[in-house]
């Protein structure tokens, strides 16, 4: 697979992390650069890491993962989205938005948005594609997409005001539904 194709795959895989990062930037509109870098690095590591894991596990678990990956992503992202919506409705004007970059929450989001990378890794194994260079490219593209999205979300969050958690929750649920429908309808 040529470099241009790998970059195209990386862009496709980074759409979910872009949307999550956009949501994070909206919710945490006072996010510091180092916090944004931390979130982007975690998302990039999981995207690249699950690609490599999928590659090495290859066809061994491909039938199980293909049967369940969309359900796992839907459950994880819907759970977080519903939680964000509920907290957005309950939150008073003067309260600060909850920090969704906390380790367990960030881990859940990273896994939920990277399951597709695992499936791509399995297909890369079947196509005998160079995994290490592909993983580095996918990680870098994911990191950059996440940083850009957080910045865009940060700017939008200042304008959107107090109910941004509801928007962020809806975005997470929409991503989960999108992943689910992509697998069910294909």
Secondary structure, DSSP 8 states (H G I E B T S, - for coil): --HHHHHHHHHHHHHHHHHHHHHHHHHTTT--HHHHHHHHHHHHHHHHHHHHHHHHHGGGSHHHHHHHHHHHHHHHHHHHHHHHHHHHHH--TTS----TTSHHHHHHHHHHHHHHHHHHHHHHHHHT--HHHHHHHHHHHHHHHHHHHHHHHHHHHHHHGGGHHHHHHHHHHHHHHHHHHHHH--
